[in-house]
Amino acid sequence: MITSKQRAYLRKLANGLQPIFQIGKEGITDVLVSQLSLALDARELIKVSILETALLDTRTAADEIAARLGAESVQAIGSRFVLYRRAPKEQNRKIELPKK
């Protein structure tokens, strides 16, 4: 669990990011979840966009995916949300969170 100060820091970092995944009418599939997991291992912080055809609530989708990945849902605004998970490999760790 991350603190509100850490969440604010991650929101600041995610502000300039472009979404690297889109969720379409298929919804949340196992393939999507595995690809998001690989992206989180490499980047730690990712932004995802939900298309109108998906008929998903942004906050619900973000929370479901975060639970399946063991990640943190940082932010959900409009049709986009941000996920964070610390990289398991030391060489892929790029983000240093503020102390609790």
C-alpha positions as CSV (number, residue, x, y, z in Angstrom):
1,M,0.0,0.0,0.0
2,I,1.3,3.4,-0.9
3,T,0.8,6.6,1.0
4,S,-1.0,9.7,-0.3
5,K,2.4,11.5,-0.6
6,Q,3.8,8.6,-2.8
7,R,0.6,8.5,-4.8
8,A,0.9,12.3,-5.5
9,Y,4.5,11.8,-6.6
10,L,3.5,9.0,-9.0
11,R,0.7,11.1,-10.4
12,K,3.2,13.8,-11.1
13,L,5.5,11.3,-12.9
14,A,2.5,9.9,-14.9
15,N,1.3,13.3,-16.1
16,G,3.6,13.3,-19.1
17,L,3.1,9.7,-20.0
18,Q,1.1,8.6,-23.1
19,P,-1.2,5.5,-22.8
20,I,0.6,2.4,-24.0
21,F,-2.4,0.1,-23.9
22,Q,-6.0,0.4,-24.9
23,I,-8.9,-1.7,-23.6
24,G,-11.5,-2.3,-26.3
25,K,-14.8,-4.1,-26.6
26,E,-13.1,-7.4,-25.6
27,G,-12.7,-6.0,-22.1
28,I,-10.2,-7.3,-19.6
29,T,-8.7,-10.5,-21.0
30,D,-5.9,-12.8,-19.7
31,V,-3.7,-11.7,-22.6
32,L,-4.2,-8.0,-21.7
33,V,-3.3,-8.7,-18.1
34,S,-0.2,-10.7,-19.0
35,Q,1.0,-7.9,-21.4
36,L,0.3,-5.3,-18.7
37,S,2.4,-7.4,-16.3
38,L,5.3,-7.4,-18.7
39,A,5.0,-3.7,-19.2
40,L,5.0,-3.0,-15.5
41,D,8.1,-5.2,-15.0
42,A,9.9,-3.1,-17.6
43,R,8.5,0.4,-16.8
44,E,7.0,0.3,-13.3
45,L,4.5,3.0,-14.1
46,I,2.1,2.8,-17.1
47,K,-1.0,4.6,-18.4
48,V,-3.9,2.7,-19.9
49,S,-6.8,4.1,-22.0
50,I,-10.3,2.6,-22.2
51,L,-12.2,3.0,-25.4
52,E,-15.9,3.9,-25.5
53,T,-16.8,0.5,-27.0
54,A,-15.4,-1.3,-23.9
55,L,-18.4,-0.2,-21.7
56,L,-16.3,-0.4,-18.6
57,D,-16.1,2.0,-15.6
58,T,-12.6,3.4,-15.4
59,R,-12.2,3.0,-11.6
60,T,-13.6,-0.5,-11.6
61,A,-11.4,-1.6,-14.4
62,A,-8.3,-0.1,-12.8
63,D,-9.0,-1.7,-9.5
64,E,-9.7,-5.1,-11.1
65,I,-6.5,-5.1,-13.1
66,A,-4.5,-3.8,-10.1
67,A,-5.8,-6.7,-8.0
68,R,-5.0,-9.3,-10.7
69,L,-1.4,-7.9,-11.1
70,G,-0.6,-7.1,-7.5
71,A,-0.2,-3.5,-8.5
72,E,-1.4,-0.1,-7.2
73,S,-4.0,1.9,-8.9
74,V,-2.5,5.4,-8.8
75,Q,-5.2,7.5,-10.6
76,A,-8.3,7.1,-12.7
77,I,-9.5,10.2,-14.6
78,G,-12.0,10.1,-17.5
79,S,-11.2,7.1,-19.7
80,R,-7.5,6.7,-18.5
81,F,-5.9,5.2,-15.5
82,V,-2.4,4.8,-14.1
83,L,-0.9,1.7,-12.6
84,Y,2.3,1.3,-10.5
85,R,4.2,-1.9,-9.5
86,R,7.8,-2.0,-8.3
87,A,10.0,-3.9,-10.7
88,P,11.1,-7.3,-9.4
89,K,14.6,-6.9,-11.0
90,E,17.0,-4.4,-9.5
91,Q,18.2,-3.1,-12.9
92,N,14.6,-2.2,-14.0
93,R,13.9,-0.1,-10.9
94,K,13.8,3.5,-12.1
95,I,11.3,5.1,-9.6
96,E,12.4,5.9,-6.1
97,L,9.3,6.6,-4.0
98,P,9.4,9.2,-1.2
99,K,9.8,7.7,2.3
100,K,6.6,6.8,4.3
